[in-house]
Amino acid sequence: MAETGPKTPQDLSDMVEAMMRGLQNKFQAMSDQIVSRMEEMGTRIDDLEKNVADLMTQAGMDESEAHFKDK
């Protein structure tokens, strides 16, 4: 017959510890992925801001004129 669960308190402790390590590894991987995506998004936003500023310069506008026209 197949073993269905831990037989001793030590077996239970080992099983829970292994499960917790697995969860910790998954959460760390997810956290790393989220941080990486946030850094990538920050870079994209910086690039977008630079491109908008360049377009405004090409159009002969400065930031104060653009801010004044929005109001």
Order of alpha helices (4+ residues) and beta strands (2+ residues): alpha-alpha
